[in-house]
Amino acid sequence: MTEQSTNKVPRSFWVIGVVALVWNLLGLMAYLMQVTMDEATLAAMPAAERAVYESMPTWAVSAFAIAVNAGVLACLFLLLRKTWAVPLFVVSLVAVLVQDAGALFVAGGLEGMGAASAILPLLVLLIGAYLIVYSRSAKQKGWLR
């Protein structure tokens, strides 16, 4: 086999890469909406949700920024077929863990909004873990350079 035929990626690679990029861009939008939220929007929230936003530690908000930016960059590198995708997905997942610890435990997300508030963070963690496994597999297959 030639190098070109062994490094050809399947169509699913591009689909997964684009879907992951859209997912991470949605996360970036959520981050931007959170940090640019005005007082009127904050005041309109239910009391429990408002309390979580107001007590969110700065380090958790910073971790949110790192998570979404590293995730977007990782997806771009994945689509560019660069190995930098792998460590950036890891950075993103670690930052998500830090952010979730701040939101769910320190800021009282679980107490104030109940166990259902952990569903989206759990989904984000699962997708982040999948993207690490997928990008490592793509690297082993020679799809990333």
Protein Blocks (a to p, Z undefined) as FASTA:
>chain_A
ZZklmmpccfklmmmmmmmmmmmmmmmmmmmmmmmpcfklmmmpcfklmmmmmmpcfklm
mmmmmmmmmmmmmmmmmmnopaklmmmmmmmmmmmmmmmmmmmmmnommmmnojmlmmmm
mmmmmmmmmmmmmmmmmmmnopaZZ
